[in-house]
């Protein structure tokens, strides 16, 4: 690195210009780089969603799910697939092989399902790659507060004007409205009147279809001009529709043989809704907006707020409320981390000044911080990355580390200036003396993050921005330390008067302590080993989790009523819960969404609630109180789930039972659920087969039907025409398009079915009850399959923060159960995610240690010194685990990243120490004297770098801002590990080095001893 220092001192103008270019590039990149809440982590999964209106779960499975499973199974790169078939909807979740190209698999799956043979009434399968951050980020509530508009006009403005306008915002993926009602015209056939005139519902539907039509049939030419030939026989009003003439079967061709549609059916306007939405118990349309993966979450939010300001002027009679804006959390997190980063910089500056006692020297070190951060931002923009919680976290954490190289360099220059001429030559020598040490230490820290590139799935995508930000900052800090810092030192320090700074009492105390430790290696080893074993014991007591929850002042409630529950009944239950929640003083508002905005995939039994809390509210405390408040209003037959926002999504306990016989699986599921209910920290325990819903089974007597010349298929079509809903060609009234539907819809009572008349091929009529039996049954509303085979999934919410511990212990207890033969179980969900995450992180740590060893062997040229340096790693775990236990932390993935960071950070100090030892050894000093002298010389830079790093990370560990929830555990681990490793490295590493040296040279020592004895 000396050549870089010589170059910078020889061409100061070049260094200044390059520094300015880097600074300007970083500032520009910061102004244009995208900002989002979380990294766009690909989950390695696809979802294939298909609507199948008016179909039972069995029909969905047979007609839609199985054909789709067949074509998906043939796609290369598909690992496994899980399907869920329920009323009106099929959902298949496809897991992709980690080695496969996700975009290619997505394209192949989309092509395959598009070509699958599905019923005509089934919707087009929608294929979507699951990405963290693709969920809606913004939630609006729009209410018709003044009631100056009719409901129809209000809904039309929201749907056709506001929602459509919001979708035009750059970066918006979709905007969906929930709580809208659509005005349509319904034709309800009257069975008695139809029977009287010898007609059926299908006759009526066919007659209307033949009358209400428009179609192009070709073109004609006249006078050299082409004209489109088009039939235009659409109805333009409901009155015209009612007056449609229908021929009575068997009547003569005279006026007496015709009837009007109004004589046989009720034709009228109605408002139809598949969902209901409220804000604080009052009707309000909910609009949820999702952004694209490239969208800037802050810029989109600003655009939405600008639109809302325009809407308030344009529609003064409407009320617009932003219920939840994810960008608020991002902006507060960015602001919080920036504030904590600034506090860290100030504290690091204070520490450096206390050691160096020179303002100019301190400012030289501080210059490295903004330069390194701006380099990191510039490289992130260049590589298509974004500013998110993890990348920002990486830059904030790096603040404490980027000054280390500059501290070592400036301290060595400072020390040499005490006794040598203040010349450029002295600066070059000072940098060369520590160049190898800082290069090795920086490269080892960078090497620690290299294995993260090989961590797969969501976890890898989630932490790669963090690793990239830290890596680029550290590499920049090394370049700055050997170029900018020496240049500034030559400008500011060469002309300062010499100040002699005595080594102080601390150096003397340390020297005596080190000599005593070298004389008592066994005792040092025993104490160190005892502390290490004790810390491992603490690790077993720590609660475990996957990713931390986010403090966004939001709570979520989801209510699952029995499938088949009407929208009105679900809404009534949700209304009572809303009233109970609003009694909590810390609640600002609650938005409820009952049902679904999707017309085909009806969810009338589900209610989703978003609760916004006051800024200073304690989420856990409020959540506990809301649980108690709503408990009396939750029906026994329903399920209610409480949750909070979490990084990367929510996780609960999931257990899957596999077997060949569904009846046996149900028995096993009952046993497992009984055991789960004994665990007080598990709630909302349910499976996918116990819940049932009513079904009216119609079984046609084939013999009787045959006597009338009918088949079950003919009968089903006739009944479907009478009670189902068929969309006909839309109706244009006064320039507006309205849906025209035929059928009674959901307003038919079971008793009315028996009175439906079916026409035979001969024109006769027979009632349904004469040829079929009707029986009420209970059926499974949701059918799950994995890789084409049935299974049962049991889920539960975990109330404890120790999600990993609860999951592992519960699985262990369940494995002791005597389940029926042929039934196996597998813990999935949070357990599976954590097991995979911890396994990959431990593997990454192992790889990091090997890479660190490789770098050190290359730098030192031997194995002895790296082996001594690695002794510092167990010392870091002592403080890291102890500090995490003292603050009541959770062992999650961010904490594991903290331990990974420690591998790179703690060896830095040991490298600086051992590098000096090797220099003294090369100069001819004995091992012990080399160790003592190196310890005395490197005490101050080691203490400075450690204390500066601790000081810079202290604000993050204290967790003042919302974004600190992600960084708090990591910071606590790093601070604790750095404290113990620094204090013990100064003692244990020299003791270990001398012990290893003596072990490596024991044969030579024996020969010397033998020669000495023979000479005597």
Order of alpha helices (4+ residues) and beta strands (2+ residues): alpha-alpha-beta-alpha-alpha-beta-beta-alpha-beta-beta-alpha-beta-beta-alpha-alpha-beta-beta-alpha-beta-beta-beta-beta-beta-beta-alpha-beta-alpha-alpha-alpha-alpha-alpha-alpha-alpha-alpha-beta-beta-alpha-beta-beta-alpha-beta-beta-alpha-beta-beta-alpha-alpha-beta-beta-alpha-beta-beta-alpha-beta-beta-beta-alpha-beta-alpha-alpha-beta-alpha-alpha-alpha-alpha-alpha
